[in-house]
Amino acid sequence: MTSSLIIGLVGVVALMVYWLLIQTVWRQMFADQITDEDVLAERRSCGDCGCRGGVCKKEN
């Protein structure tokens, strides 16, 4: 029981550290284009269309 709890807690902490690493690398790569504290927030409007600049236009 205790080992499962420890494994779960370590897993959650590891995922949080990994996400922090992703955010840090993203912030360094695109420092001149980031306006939000959440560095991946600028990708909210992207519909995974493969565009590399600007906002993607979604097909209806």
PQR file of N, CA, C, O and H, with PARSE charges and radii, in Angstrom:
ATOM      1  N   MET A   1       0.820  -1.194   0.000 -0.4000 1.5000
ATOM      2  CA  MET A   1       0.000   0.000   0.000 -0.0000 2.0000
ATOM      3  C   MET A   1       0.861   1.254   0.000  0.5500 1.7000
ATOM      4  O   MET A   1       0.642   2.159  -0.805 -0.5500 1.4000
ATOM      5  N   THR A   2       1.823   1.311   0.883 -0.4000 1.5000
ATOM      6  CA  THR A   2       2.677   2.490   0.974 -0.0000 2.0000
ATOM      7  C   THR A   2       3.542   2.643  -0.268  0.5500 1.7000
ATOM      8  O   THR A   2       3.770   3.756  -0.740 -0.5500 1.4000
ATOM      9  H   THR A   2       2.001   0.576   1.536  0.4000 1.0000
ATOM     10  N   SER A   3       4.017   1.533  -0.791 -0.4000 1.5000
ATOM     11  CA  SER A   3       4.871   1.619  -1.984 -0.0000 2.0000
ATOM     12  C   SER A   3       4.081   2.133  -3.193  0.5500 1.7000
ATOM     13  O   SER A   3       4.623   2.874  -4.012 -0.5500 1.4000
ATOM     14  H   SER A   3       3.832   0.629  -0.408  0.4000 1.0000
ATOM     15  N   SER A   4       2.823   1.751  -3.308 -0.4000 1.5000
ATOM     16  CA  SER A   4       1.989   2.247  -4.410 -0.0000 2.0000
ATOM     17  C   SER A   4       1.776   3.751  -4.296  0.5500 1.7000
ATOM     18  O   SER A   4       1.790   4.463  -5.300 -0.5500 1.4000
ATOM     19  H   SER A   4       2.382   1.149  -2.643  0.4000 1.0000
ATOM     20  N   LEU A   5       1.581   4.229  -3.081 -0.4000 1.5000
ATOM     21  CA  LEU A   5       1.404   5.656  -2.856 -0.0000 2.0000
ATOM     22  C   LEU A   5       2.674   6.422  -3.211  0.5500 1.7000
ATOM     23  O   LEU A   5       2.615   7.472  -3.851 -0.5500 1.4000
ATOM     24  H   LEU A   5       1.570   3.651  -2.266  0.4000 1.0000
ATOM     25  N   ILE A   6       3.805   5.902  -2.799 -0.4000 1.5000
ATOM     26  CA  ILE A   6       5.089   6.554  -3.101 -0.0000 2.0000
ATOM     27  C   ILE A   6       5.342   6.562  -4.598  0.5500 1.7000
ATOM     28  O   ILE A   6       5.785   7.572  -5.144 -0.5500 1.4000
ATOM     29  H   ILE A   6       3.853   5.049  -2.279  0.4000 1.0000
ATOM     30  N   ILE A   7       5.067   5.452  -5.269 -0.4000 1.5000
ATOM     31  CA  ILE A   7       5.257   5.378  -6.719 -0.0000 2.0000
ATOM     32  C   ILE A   7       4.350   6.394  -7.418  0.5500 1.7000
ATOM     33  O   ILE A   7       4.777   7.071  -8.353 -0.5500 1.4000
ATOM     34  H   ILE A   7       4.707   4.631  -4.825  0.4000 1.0000
ATOM     35  N   GLY A   8       3.110   6.498  -6.967 -0.4000 1.5000
ATOM     36  CA  GLY A   8       2.186   7.468  -7.553 -0.0000 2.0000
ATOM     37  C   GLY A   8       2.647   8.900  -7.347  0.5500 1.7000
ATOM     38  O   GLY A   8       2.607   9.707  -8.275 -0.5500 1.4000
ATOM     39  H   GLY A   8       2.763   5.949  -6.208  0.4000 1.0000
ATOM     40  N   LEU A   9       3.084   9.219  -6.139 -0.4000 1.5000
ATOM     41  CA  LEU A   9       3.565  10.571  -5.852 -0.0000 2.0000
ATOM     42  C   LEU A   9       4.813  10.907  -6.660  0.5500 1.7000
ATOM     43  O   LEU A   9       4.931  12.008  -7.198 -0.5500 1.4000
ATOM     44  H   LEU A   9       3.117   8.563  -5.385  0.4000 1.0000
ATOM     45  N   VAL A  10       5.736   9.966  -6.743 -0.4000 1.5000
ATOM     46  CA  VAL A  10       6.953  10.188  -7.533 -0.0000 2.0000
ATOM     47  C   VAL A  10       6.593  10.371  -9.005  0.5500 1.7000
ATOM     48  O   VAL A  10       7.185  11.206  -9.689 -0.5500 1.4000
ATOM     49  H   VAL A  10       5.640   9.072  -6.306  0.4000 1.0000
ATOM     50  N   GLY A  11       5.635   9.602  -9.492 -0.4000 1.5000
ATOM     51  CA  GLY A  11       5.208   9.739 -10.881 -0.0000 2.0000
ATOM     52  C   GLY A  11       4.611  11.105 -11.175  0.5500 1.7000
ATOM     53  O   GLY A  11       4.912  11.707 -12.206 -0.5500 1.4000
ATOM     54  H   GLY A  11       5.154   8.924  -8.937  0.4000 1.0000
ATOM     55  N   VAL A  12       3.771  11.595 -10.278 -0.4000 1.5000
ATOM     56  CA  VAL A  12       3.156  12.911 -10.471 -0.0000 2.0000
ATOM     57  C   VAL A  12       4.214  14.007 -10.426  0.5500 1.7000
ATOM     58  O   VAL A  12       4.203  14.917 -11.255 -0.5500 1.4000
ATOM     59  H   VAL A  12       3.527  11.106  -9.441  0.4000 1.0000
ATOM     60  N   VAL A  13       5.114  13.924  -9.473 -0.4000 1.5000
ATOM     61  CA  VAL A  13       6.188  14.922  -9.369 -0.0000 2.0000
ATOM     62  C   VAL A  13       7.074  14.876 -10.608  0.5500 1.7000
ATOM     63  O   VAL A  13       7.484  15.921 -11.113 -0.5500 1.4000
ATOM     64  H   VAL A  13       5.123  13.184  -8.800  0.4000 1.0000
ATOM     65  N   ALA A  14       7.374  13.673 -11.105 -0.4000 1.5000
ATOM     66  CA  ALA A  14       8.200  13.543 -12.308 -0.0000 2.0000
ATOM     67  C   ALA A  14       7.514  14.182 -13.515  0.5500 1.7000
ATOM     68  O   ALA A  14       8.169  14.850 -14.315 -0.5500 1.4000
ATOM     69  H   ALA A  14       7.040  12.824 -10.695  0.4000 1.0000
ATOM     70  N   LEU A  15       6.206  13.983 -13.652 -0.4000 1.5000
ATOM     71  CA  LEU A  15       5.473  14.612 -14.753 -0.0000 2.0000
ATOM     72  C   LEU A  15       5.484  16.128 -14.633  0.5500 1.7000
ATOM     73  O   LEU A  15       5.598  16.823 -15.642 -0.5500 1.4000
ATOM     74  H   LEU A  15       5.674  13.441 -13.002  0.4000 1.0000
ATOM     75  N   MET A  16       5.369  16.649 -13.425 -0.4000 1.5000
ATOM     76  CA  MET A  16       5.402  18.099 -13.225 -0.0000 2.0000
ATOM     77  C   MET A  16       6.771  18.672 -13.587  0.5500 1.7000
ATOM     78  O   MET A  16       6.857  19.730 -14.209 -0.5500 1.4000
ATOM     79  H   MET A  16       5.277  16.084 -12.606  0.4000 1.0000
ATOM     80  N   VAL A  17       7.836  17.978 -13.199 -0.4000 1.5000
ATOM     81  CA  VAL A  17       9.188  18.436 -13.526 -0.0000 2.0000
ATOM     82  C   VAL A  17       9.410  18.373 -15.030  0.5500 1.7000
ATOM     83  O   VAL A  17      10.021  19.275 -15.603 -0.5500 1.4000
ATOM     84  H   VAL A  17       7.766  17.119 -12.694  0.4000 1.0000
ATOM     85  N   TYR A  18       8.922  17.318 -15.676 -0.4000 1.5000
ATOM     86  CA  TYR A  18       9.049  17.179 -17.125 -0.0000 2.0000
ATOM     87  C   TYR A  18       8.315  18.319 -17.836  0.5500 1.7000
ATOM     88  O   TYR A  18       8.835  18.875 -18.804 -0.5500 1.4000
ATOM     89  H   TYR A  18       8.426  16.585 -15.210  0.4000 1.0000
ATOM     90  N   TRP A  19       7.112  18.673 -17.368 -0.4000 1.5000
ATOM     91  CA  TRP A  19       6.358  19.773 -17.975 -0.0000 2.0000
ATOM     92  C   TRP A  19       7.086  21.099 -17.786  0.5500 1.7000
ATOM     93  O   TRP A  19       7.102  21.933 -18.690 -0.5500 1.4000
ATOM     94  H   TRP A  19       6.690  18.222 -16.582  0.4000 1.0000
ATOM     95  N   LEU A  20       7.682  21.295 -16.627 -0.4000 1.5000
ATOM     96  CA  LEU A  20       8.459  22.507 -16.379 -0.0000 2.0000
ATOM     97  C   LEU A  20       9.645  22.585 -17.337  0.5500 1.7000
ATOM     98  O   LEU A  20       9.968  23.663 -17.836 -0.5500 1.4000
ATOM     99  H   LEU A  20       7.669  20.617 -15.892  0.4000 1.0000
ATOM    100  N   LEU A  21      10.289  21.458 -17.593 -0.4000 1.5000
ATOM    101  CA  LEU A  21      11.404  21.413 -18.540 -0.0000 2.0000
ATOM    102  C   LEU A  21      10.935  21.775 -19.947  0.5500 1.7000
ATOM    103  O   LEU A  21      11.602  22.537 -20.647 -0.5500 1.4000
ATOM    104  H   LEU A  21      10.027  20.583 -17.187  0.4000 1.0000
ATOM    105  N   ILE A  22       9.798  21.236 -20.360 -0.4000 1.5000
ATOM    106  CA  ILE A  22       9.253  21.555 -21.682 -0.0000 2.0000
ATOM    107  C   ILE A  22       8.967  23.048 -21.794  0.5500 1.7000
ATOM    108  O   ILE A  22       9.315  23.672 -22.797 -0.5500 1.4000
ATOM    109  H   ILE A  22       9.256  20.617 -19.791  0.4000 1.0000
ATOM    110  N   GLN A  23       8.337  23.625 -20.775 -0.4000 1.5000
ATOM    111  CA  GLN A  23       8.028  25.055 -20.785 -0.0000 2.0000
ATOM    112  C   GLN A  23       9.306  25.895 -20.849  0.5500 1.7000
ATOM    113  O   GLN A  23       9.353  26.901 -21.557 -0.5500 1.4000
ATOM    114  H   GLN A  23       8.054  23.118 -19.960  0.4000 1.0000
ATOM    115  N   THR A  24      10.333  25.486 -20.118 -0.4000 1.5000
ATOM    116  CA  THR A  24      11.592  26.235 -20.092 -0.0000 2.0000
ATOM    117  C   THR A  24      12.272  26.214 -21.454  0.5500 1.7000
ATOM    118  O   THR A  24      12.735  27.249 -21.935 -0.5500 1.4000
ATOM    119  H   THR A  24      10.295  24.669 -19.543  0.4000 1.0000
ATOM    120  N   VAL A  25      12.334  25.049 -22.071 -0.4000 1.5000
ATOM    121  CA  VAL A  25      12.962  24.933 -23.393 -0.0000 2.0000
ATOM    122  C   VAL A  25      12.165  25.730 -24.419  0.5500 1.7000
ATOM    123  O   VAL A  25      12.747  26.422 -25.254 -0.5500 1.4000
ATOM    124  H   VAL A  25      11.958  24.209 -21.680  0.4000 1.0000
ATOM    125  N   TRP A  26      10.834  25.638 -24.363 -0.4000 1.5000
ATOM    126  CA  TRP A  26       9.983  26.376 -25.302 -0.0000 2.0000
ATOM    127  C   TRP A  26      10.194  27.876 -25.144  0.5500 1.7000
ATOM    128  O   TRP A  26      10.271  28.605 -26.133 -0.5500 1.4000
ATOM    129  H   TRP A  26      10.361  25.076 -23.684  0.4000 1.0000
ATOM    130  N   ARG A  27      10.288  28.337 -23.893 -0.4000 1.5000
ATOM    131  CA  ARG A  27      10.495  29.767 -23.626 -0.0000 2.0000
ATOM    132  C   ARG A  27      11.826  30.234 -24.204  0.5500 1.7000
ATOM    133  O   ARG A  27      11.904  31.338 -24.743 -0.5500 1.4000
ATOM    134  H   ARG A  27      10.226  27.745 -23.089  0.4000 1.0000
ATOM    135  N   GLN A  28      12.866  29.425 -24.104 -0.4000 1.5000
ATOM    136  CA  GLN A  28      14.175  29.801 -24.635 -0.0000 2.0000
ATOM    137  C   GLN A  28      14.170  29.833 -26.156  0.5500 1.7000
ATOM    138  O   GLN A  28      14.794  30.707 -26.757 -0.5500 1.4000
ATOM    139  H   GLN A  28      12.802  28.528 -23.666  0.4000 1.0000
ATOM    140  N   MET A  29      13.477  28.895 -26.782 -0.4000 1.5000
ATOM    141  CA  MET A  29      13.475  28.813 -28.243 -0.0000 2.0000
ATOM    142  C   MET A  29      12.682  29.948 -28.887  0.5500 1.7000
ATOM    143  O   MET A  29      13.059  30.436 -29.952 -0.5500 1.4000
ATOM    144  H   MET A  29      12.970  28.185 -26.293  0.4000 1.0000
ATOM    145  N   PHE A  30      11.594  30.369 -28.255 -0.4000 1.5000
ATOM    146  CA  PHE A  30      10.702  31.352 -28.855 -0.0000 2.0000
ATOM    147  C   PHE A  30      10.556  32.585 -27.974  0.5500 1.7000
ATOM    148  O   PHE A  30       9.459  33.133 -27.862 -0.5500 1.4000
ATOM    149  H   PHE A  30      11.288  29.973 -27.390  0.4000 1.0000
ATOM    150  N   ALA A  31      11.625  33.025 -27.355 -0.4000 1.5000
ATOM    151  CA  ALA A  31      11.584  34.139 -26.401 -0.0000 2.0000
ATOM    152  C   ALA A  31      11.079  35.430 -27.040  0.5500 1.7000
ATOM    153  O   ALA A  31      10.407  36.216 -26.373 -0.5500 1.4000
ATOM    154  H   ALA A  31      12.516  32.580 -27.446  0.4000 1.0000
ATOM    155  N   ASP A  32      11.383  35.665 -28.303 -0.4000 1.5000
ATOM    156  CA  ASP A  32      10.981  36.919 -28.946 -0.0000 2.0000
ATOM    157  C   ASP A  32       9.512  36.939 -29.363  0.5500 1.7000
ATOM    158  O   ASP A  32       8.989  38.003 -29.694 -0.5500 1.4000
ATOM    159  H   ASP A  32      11.929  35.027 -28.845  0.4000 1.0000
ATOM    160  N   GLN A  33       8.833  35.789 -29.357 -0.4000 1.5000
ATOM    161  CA  GLN A  33       7.442  35.723 -29.811 -0.0000 2.0000
ATOM    162  C   GLN A  33       6.448  35.471 -28.680  0.5500 1.7000
ATOM    163  O   GLN A  33       5.244  35.416 -28.931 -0.5500 1.4000
ATOM    164  H   GLN A  33       9.257  34.925 -29.088  0.4000 1.0000
ATOM    165  N   ILE A  34       6.915  35.318 -27.454 -0.4000 1.5000
ATOM    166  CA  ILE A  34       6.050  34.935 -26.342 -0.0000 2.0000
ATOM    167  C   ILE A  34       5.546  36.173 -25.613  0.5500 1.7000
ATOM    168  O   ILE A  34       6.331  37.035 -25.216 -0.5500 1.4000
ATOM    169  H   ILE A  34       7.893  35.362 -27.251  0.4000 1.0000
ATOM    170  N   THR A  35       4.218  36.255 -25.441 -0.4000 1.5000
ATOM    171  CA  THR A  35       3.629  37.373 -24.707 -0.0000 2.0000
ATOM    172  C   THR A  35       2.915  36.914 -23.443  0.5500 1.7000
ATOM    173  O   THR A  35       2.563  37.743 -22.604 -0.5500 1.4000
ATOM    174  H   THR A  35       3.581  35.556 -25.764  0.4000 1.0000
ATOM    175  N   ASP A  36       2.695  35.623 -23.290 -0.4000 1.5000
ATOM    176  CA  ASP A  36       1.966  35.073 -22.152 -0.0000 2.0000
ATOM    177  C   ASP A  36       2.937  34.351 -21.225  0.5500 1.7000
ATOM    178  O   ASP A  36       3.947  33.812 -21.677 -0.5500 1.4000
ATOM    179  H   ASP A  36       2.981  34.949 -23.971  0.4000 1.0000
ATOM    180  N   GLU A  37       2.632  34.341 -19.928 -0.4000 1.5000
ATOM    181  CA  GLU A  37       3.489  33.633 -18.983 -0.0000 2.0000
ATOM    182  C   GLU A  37       3.499  32.135 -19.264  0.5500 1.7000
ATOM    183  O   GLU A  37       4.524  31.474 -19.097 -0.5500 1.4000
ATOM    184  H   GLU A  37       1.811  34.779 -19.561  0.4000 1.0000
ATOM    185  N   ASP A  38       2.347  31.597 -19.694 -0.4000 1.5000
ATOM    186  CA  ASP A  38       2.268  30.202 -20.108 -0.0000 2.0000
ATOM    187  C   ASP A  38       2.773  30.148 -21.542  0.5500 1.7000
ATOM    188  O   ASP A  38       2.069  30.556 -22.466 -0.5500 1.4000
ATOM    189  H   ASP A  38       1.514  32.134 -19.830  0.4000 1.0000
ATOM    190  N   VAL A  39       3.976  29.651 -21.729 -0.4000 1.5000
ATOM    191  CA  VAL A  39       4.633  29.759 -23.029 -0.0000 2.0000
ATOM    192  C   VAL A  39       3.944  28.955 -24.124  0.5500 1.7000
ATOM    193  O   VAL A  39       4.129  29.256 -25.304 -0.5500 1.4000
ATOM    194  H   VAL A  39       4.547  29.319 -20.979  0.4000 1.0000
ATOM    195  N   LEU A  40       3.168  27.958 -23.776 -0.4000 1.5000
ATOM    196  CA  LEU A  40       2.463  27.185 -24.791 -0.0000 2.0000
ATOM    197  C   LEU A  40       1.059  27.724 -25.053  0.5500 1.7000
ATOM    198  O   LEU A  40       0.338  27.175 -25.886 -0.5500 1.4000
ATOM    199  H   LEU A  40       3.018  27.714 -22.818  0.4000 1.0000
ATOM    200  N   ALA A  41       0.662  28.779 -24.365 -0.4000 1.5000
ATOM    201  CA  ALA A  41      -0.683  29.339 -24.524 -0.0000 2.0000
ATOM    202  C   ALA A  41      -0.897  29.914 -25.915  0.5500 1.7000
ATOM    203  O   ALA A  41      -2.031  29.947 -26.393 -0.5500 1.4000
ATOM    204  H   ALA A  41       1.247  29.225 -23.688  0.4000 1.0000
ATOM    205  N   GLU A  42       0.145  30.362 -26.569 -0.4000 1.5000
ATOM    206  CA  GLU A  42       0.015  30.944 -27.907 -0.0000 2.0000
ATOM    207  C   GLU A  42      -0.426  29.909 -28.939  0.5500 1.7000
ATOM    208  O   GLU A  42      -0.850  30.285 -30.032 -0.5500 1.4000
ATOM    209  H   GLU A  42       1.067  30.336 -26.181  0.4000 1.0000
ATOM    210  N   ARG A  43      -0.339  28.634 -28.628 -0.4000 1.5000
ATOM    211  CA  ARG A  43      -0.723  27.580 -29.562 -0.0000 2.0000
ATOM    212  C   ARG A  43      -2.177  27.155 -29.393  0.5500 1.7000
ATOM    213  O   ARG A  43      -2.604  26.205 -30.049 -0.5500 1.4000
ATOM    214  H   ARG A  43       0.005  28.328 -27.740  0.4000 1.0000
ATOM    215  N   ARG A  44      -2.943  27.813 -28.551 -0.4000 1.5000
ATOM    216  CA  ARG A  44      -4.337  27.427 -28.307 -0.0000 2.0000
ATOM    217  C   ARG A  44      -5.180  27.441 -29.571  0.5500 1.7000
ATOM    218  O   ARG A  44      -6.060  26.596 -29.737 -0.5500 1.4000
ATOM    219  H   ARG A  44      -2.596  28.585 -28.018  0.4000 1.0000
ATOM    220  N   SER A  45      -4.926  28.382 -30.457 -0.4000 1.5000
ATOM    221  CA  SER A  45      -5.768  28.518 -31.640 -0.0000 2.0000
ATOM    222  C   SER A  45      -5.333  27.612 -32.783  0.5500 1.7000
ATOM    223  O   SER A  45      -5.996  27.581 -33.820 -0.5500 1.4000
ATOM    224  H   SER A  45      -4.211  29.068 -30.322  0.4000 1.0000
ATOM    225  N   CYS A  46      -4.263  26.889 -32.628 -0.4000 1.5000
ATOM    226  CA  CYS A  46      -3.780  26.018 -33.697 -0.0000 2.0000
ATOM    227  C   CYS A  46      -4.623  24.750 -33.750  0.5500 1.7000
ATOM    228  O   CYS A  46      -4.846  24.103 -32.727 -0.5500 1.4000
ATOM    229  H   CYS A  46      -3.724  26.915 -31.786  0.4000 1.0000
ATOM    230  N   GLY A  47      -5.079  24.406 -34.919 -0.4000 1.5000
ATOM    231  CA  GLY A  47      -5.904  23.224 -35.098 -0.0000 2.0000
ATOM    232  C   GLY A  47      -5.107  22.040 -35.603  0.5500 1.7000
ATOM    233  O   GLY A  47      -5.675  21.131 -36.209 -0.5500 1.4000
ATOM    234  H   GLY A  47      -4.898  24.932 -35.750  0.4000 1.0000
ATOM    235  N   ASP A  48      -3.803  22.029 -35.369 -0.4000 1.5000
ATOM    236  CA  ASP A  48      -2.920  20.953 -35.798 -0.0000 2.0000
ATOM    237  C   ASP A  48      -2.967  20.788 -37.314  0.5500 1.7000
ATOM    238  O   ASP A  48      -3.028  19.672 -37.831 -0.5500 1.4000
ATOM    239  H   ASP A  48      -3.342  22.767 -34.877  0.4000 1.0000
ATOM    240  N   CYS A  49      -2.939  21.925 -38.017 -0.4000 1.5000
ATOM    241  CA  CYS A  49      -3.025  21.881 -39.474 -0.0000 2.0000
ATOM    242  C   CYS A  49      -1.643  21.832 -40.123  0.5500 1.7000
ATOM    243  O   CYS A  49      -1.538  21.727 -41.345 -0.5500 1.4000
ATOM    244  H   CYS A  49      -2.890  22.831 -37.597  0.4000 1.0000
ATOM    245  N   GLY A  50      -0.597  21.907 -39.326 -0.4000 1.5000
ATOM    246  CA  GLY A  50       0.749  21.833 -39.869 -0.0000 2.0000
ATOM    247  C   GLY A  50       1.329  23.166 -40.263  0.5500 1.7000
ATOM    248  O   GLY A  50       2.435  23.214 -40.802 -0.5500 1.4000
ATOM    249  H   GLY A  50      -0.683  21.992 -38.334  0.4000 1.0000
ATOM    250  N   CYS A  51       0.621  24.258 -40.014 -0.4000 1.5000
ATOM    251  CA  CYS A  51       1.163  25.564 -40.378 -0.0000 2.0000
ATOM    252  C   CYS A  51       2.287  25.940 -39.421  0.5500 1.7000
ATOM    253  O   CYS A  51       2.293  25.517 -38.265 -0.5500 1.4000
ATOM    254  H   CYS A  51      -0.278  24.219 -39.577  0.4000 1.0000
ATOM    255  N   ARG A  52       3.211  26.717 -39.892 -0.4000 1.5000
ATOM    256  CA  ARG A  52       4.365  27.078 -39.078 -0.0000 2.0000
ATOM    257  C   ARG A  52       4.406  28.562 -38.752  0.5500 1.7000
ATOM    258  O   ARG A  52       5.334  29.015 -38.082 -0.5500 1.4000
ATOM    259  H   ARG A  52       3.206  27.061 -40.831  0.4000 1.0000
ATOM    260  N   GLY A  53       3.441  29.314 -39.201 -0.4000 1.5000
ATOM    261  CA  GLY A  53       3.433  30.738 -38.906 -0.0000 2.0000
ATOM    262  C   GLY A  53       2.021  31.263 -38.866  0.5500 1.7000
ATOM    263  O   GLY A  53       1.182  30.861 -39.672 -0.5500 1.4000
ATOM    264  H   GLY A  53       2.687  28.946 -39.745  0.4000 1.0000
ATOM    265  N   GLY A  54       1.752  32.141 -37.955 -0.4000 1.5000
ATOM    266  CA  GLY A  54       0.427  32.729 -37.864 -0.0000 2.0000
ATOM    267  C   GLY A  54      -0.579  31.777 -37.257  0.5500 1.7000
ATOM    268  O   GLY A  54      -0.221  30.771 -36.644 -0.5500 1.4000
ATOM    269  H   GLY A  54       2.434  32.467 -37.300  0.4000 1.0000
ATOM    270  N   VAL A  55      -1.845  32.113 -37.441 -0.4000 1.5000
ATOM    271  CA  VAL A  55      -2.925  31.310 -36.880 -0.0000 2.0000
ATOM    272  C   VAL A  55      -3.486  30.418 -37.972  0.5500 1.7000
ATOM    273  O   VAL A  55      -3.719  30.869 -39.093 -0.5500 1.4000
ATOM    274  H   VAL A  55      -2.135  32.929 -37.939  0.4000 1.0000
ATOM    275  N   CYS A  56      -3.701  29.164 -37.646 -0.4000 1.5000
ATOM    276  CA  CYS A  56      -4.245  28.215 -38.613 -0.0000 2.0000
ATOM    277  C   CYS A  56      -5.699  28.541 -38.922  0.5500 1.7000
ATOM    278  O   CYS A  56      -6.447  28.975 -38.046 -0.5500 1.4000
ATOM    279  H   CYS A  56      -3.511  28.797 -36.735  0.4000 1.0000
ATOM    280  N   LYS A  57      -6.089  28.333 -40.158 -0.4000 1.5000
ATOM    281  CA  LYS A  57      -7.487  28.479 -40.543 -0.0000 2.0000
ATOM    282  C   LYS A  57      -8.095  27.089 -40.567  0.5500 1.7000
ATOM    283  O   LYS A  57      -7.665  26.225 -41.331 -0.5500 1.4000
ATOM    284  H   LYS A  57      -5.481  27.980 -40.870  0.4000 1.0000
ATOM    285  N   LYS A  58      -9.098  26.881 -39.728 -0.4000 1.5000
ATOM    286  CA  LYS A  58      -9.734  25.575 -39.632 -0.0000 2.0000
ATOM    287  C   LYS A  58     -10.769  25.413 -40.732  0.5500 1.7000
ATOM    288  O   LYS A  58     -11.494  26.349 -41.071 -0.5500 1.4000
ATOM    289  H   LYS A  58      -9.447  27.583 -39.108  0.4000 1.0000
ATOM    290  N   GLU A  59     -10.824  24.212 -41.280 -0.4000 1.5000
ATOM    291  CA  GLU A  59     -11.831  23.908 -42.281 -0.0000 2.0000
ATOM    292  C   GLU A  59     -13.106  23.492 -41.571  0.5500 1.7000
ATOM    293  O   GLU A  59     -13.052  22.822 -40.539 -0.5500 1.4000
ATOM    294  H   GLU A  59     -10.236  23.451 -41.004  0.4000 1.0000
ATOM    295  N   ASN A  60     -14.248  23.880 -42.109 -0.4000 1.5000
ATOM    296  CA  ASN A  60     -15.533  23.524 -41.487 -0.0000 2.0000
ATOM    297  C   ASN A  60     -16.015  22.193 -41.946  0.5500 1.7000
ATOM    298  O   ASN A  60     -17.079  21.742 -41.522 -0.5500 1.4000
ATOM    299  H   ASN A  60     -14.292  24.424 -42.947  0.4000 1.0000
TER
END
